[in-house]
Amino acid sequence: MGPIVNTITNRRPLIVGVGGLGVPAALALVRAGVREFGIIDPDPVELSNLPRQIIYRESDIGTPKVIAAASRLCAQDPGLRIETHHCELDVANAEQIISPYGFVIDATDNPAAKFLINDTCVALRRPFVYAGVLGMTGQAMTVVPGRTACLRCLFEEPPDAAEIASCREAGIVGPVAGAIAQAEADDAVRWTRGDALALAGVMMTYDATGIGRTRLTQIAARSGCVCGAAANAAHTAARWGK
């Protein structure tokens, strides 16, 4: 499979979640020159957010994160156009919210939301970059529906409640989340520019505790997965006699 590039004319990214991953992702988009994007988050700014989510100030406490983040970014760069969605992404609104955007950045901490992003993007044929952070480690992978492995190729179902609770208790480390968010934003920027995607079908794993901190692993699409990537690859191989 050759390099995957943007063939969708709509190049606006959408960031789902404006917290530990979403804040550095938004900052990275702006630094890279992305002038227009959307953000969605249901939560207000809380005092506990301030040490890690550096865009917010004490005066923002109680303000919806999407409003506070957009206001802060636009104050720094009035040329930005940021569309805000002060709500939770759910099964009732996911298609309507995601469809106007060309690329989605998963910046959530909820496994169910990650699978919802996956399933909606697969159905809409919208590429997205998945990410997860736990303690001193993190990972990211870009999914191009019908071309590369999706989240359900890796895990057919979300983890159970006990596993989710255990992960939340472990927490995340701010600089690790920042590094993963930067990797997510980098592929989103590549998409907006029509460049090949570095993490398409590739899981990047970052471990801040070891010497070999970054590992790239090619992820094969799972046969029978609803994303259809494995079937498409097999069809392409048969067509070209490979």
N, C-alpha and C positions, 0 to 999 in steps of 0.2 A: 504494500500500500504506500503510495506516494505521500508527500506532505499535504496536510489538510489546511486549506485556506478558506477565507470568508467568501461565500457565494451569496450571502443574504445582503440585500441593499440597505436594510435597516441596521445601523451599526451602534445604536445606543445600548449600553449595558444596563442591567438592573442588579443592584446589590440587595440581597435578601438578608436583612439583619444589620443593624448599625451599632454593634457592640465591639467585643474584643477583636473580631476578624473584620467586621464591616467598616469600622472607623479607619484602620490603616489601609484597607483596600480603597476606600474613597479618597484618602489623601494621596495614595499612589496613582490613582487615575488622574487626579488633578495635576500632579507633578509631571505626568507623562503627556499632558496636553489634551486630555479628553474633556471636551467642553459641555457635553450634554449626557446625562445619565439619570437613572431613577434609583430611589432608595425606599425600602419598605421595612417597617418595624412597628409593633403595637405598643412598645413600652415607653415610659417616661424616663428621663435621666434620674438616677438615684445617687446618693452620696457614695455608695460602694463602687460605682462606675469610675469615679474620677481618677484613681491612681493608675488605671490601665487604659482607659478610653480617653486619650489625651486631648481630644477635640472639645470636650465638655468642660464647663466651669461651674463653680458652686452656684452661680446665679442661674444656671440652666436646670437645677434640680426641680423636678415636677413638670418640666416642659417635655413634650413628646420628643424622643430622640431624633426623629426625622426632621422636625422643625428646627431643633437646636443645631444639628449637624449641617443642614442646608444653609441656615443663617450664618453660621461661622465660616463655612467655605465660601459663600458668596460675598461675605464682607472682605475676605482676603482677595477674591477675584470676582469682581462684579460681572464679568462676561460669562460666568457659568449659568447653565440652565439645568436646574435639578428638580425633577418631578418627585414629589413626596407622596407616600401612601402610608397614612397613620392607621394601620390595621394589621392583623395577623394574616399571613398567607394560609388559606385553608382550601378545602376541596371545593367550596362554593365559589371562591373568587380567583383561584390560581390561574385558570386559563385566561380569564379576562385581564388580569394584571400582567401576566408574563407575555402574552401574545404581541403587544406593541413593541417589545424590545428584541434586539437581535442576539443578545448573549446574556447569560445569567451568572452571577457570582453567588455561590452558596456561602453565606457568612452566618449561618445559624448554629445554635448549640443543641438543637432538637433533632434526634434521628428521624422522627416521623416527618418533620418538615423537609429533611434532606431527601427522603424517598418521595415526598410529594413534588418537590422540585424536579427530581429525576423523572417521575412518571409524566408530569405535565410537559416537560421539555421534550421527552421522547415523543409524546403525542403530537406536539406542535412542531417537531423537528427543529428545536432551538438548541444550540450548543450551550453547555454550561460547565463551570468548573466547580467540582466538589472539594470540600476541605474538612478536615477534622483536627482538633488539637486536644491533647490530653497530657497534662503535666509538662514534661520537658520534651515531648515529641509531638510531631504533627505530620500531616500528609495532605496531598492535593493531587487531583487528577481531572483532566478535561475530558468531557464526554461530547462526542459529535454523533448525535442519533443516527443509527443506520450505518455508521462507519466504524465506530470504536465501541469498546466495552462500556456498558453503563453500570450504575450502582447495583442494579439487581443481577448483573452478571457476577458480581462479587458476593453479594448477600441477597438471597431471594426475599427475605423479610427483614424488617427492622428488628433491633435487639429487644429483649423483653424488659419489663419495667425495672427489675432488679439490677440488670446490667447498666441501664441508663442511670439509675440512682448512684451506682458505684462510680461511674465515670464522672458524674457531676461533683461527687465528693472529692475526687482527685483534683479537680480544678484545672486551670490553665496558667501558664506563665506568659506574661505580656509580650516579652521579646520574641518568644517562639510563635505566638499568634501573629505578631507583626511580620515575621519572616514568611510564614505560610500565606498571609494576606498579600504580601508583595508578589509571591509566585502566582497567586490567583489573578491579581491585577495585571501582571505581565502578559498572561495569555489573553486576558480581555483586551488589552491594548493591541496585541498582535492581531486579534480579530478585527478590531475597529480599523486597522490599517491594511487589512487584507493580507497579512503575513501568515506564514506557516505557524501552527500551534505547537509549542514545545512539549506540552503535557497531554496531547491528544492520545488517549489510550495508554498513557504512561503514568504510573503512580510514583510521585516524588515523596519520599519519606525523609523527614528531617529529625535528627536526634541531637539535642543540645548537650548530651552527657558524654558523647564519645568523640573520638578523633575523626573517624570517617562519618561526618555528620549528615551528608546527603547521599541518598541512594535512589536510583531510577530503576523501576521495574516495569517491563512491558506487560500489560494485562490483556489476556486473550478474551474475546467475546465468548459468552457461554452459549452452547448450542441449545436452542429452544427458548432462549430468553425473549421476552416480548419486544425488546428493542430491535431485534432483527439483524443486528450487526454480524453475527456469525453466519446467518443464512446469506446475507449479501456478500460477505467475503467468499463463501463457498461458491456462490454464483459467479463472482468475478473470476475466481481461480479456474472454474470450469470453462468459462468463456474464452480465457486466454490460454487454456491448456496447461495450467500449472498444477 
